[in-house]
């Protein structure tokens, strides 16, 4: 018997109807609205000029990485994340706010001139969605939605963010 029969049944039923992309099964088994169509997150952050976004503490420049995004990374956060990190929207939060968006450019090493990949993650409907692209093909994501490959690594971070933590209350 499958380890997760309700999920298998839902996905099988949706596949039979040709609707596999219409819902996403979240980690807790609930269904949520589908993420933006492939390529929409990347287009959105490019239109918003993500390279001009804030950078979290410790990521104000390209830095070495031993993660799957490359030997070096640059991390960019939208205003939603920047405000949360500045404690402007409540201390002691346990999750990042809706529409929090993070872009990671992955490089071969700190001296590389061009990224090898670009990954975008955005919180929609209380759930994180990802798009990851090889730099030479920004028209087709390698991964999108809630792929196991992203969940497998990101589940180890606070609310799925591995690079930096949720804001902490200011000590008195």
Secondary structure, DSSP 8 states (H G I E B T S, - for coil): --TTHHHHHHHHHHHHHT-GGGEEE-TTS-EEE----TTHHHHHHHHTTGGGSB--TT-SS-EE--STT-SEEEEEE-HHHHHHHTTTT-SS-SS--TT-EEEEEEESSTT-SS-SEEEEEEEETTEEEEEEEETTBTTS-SEEES-HHHHHHHTTSBTTB-SS--------
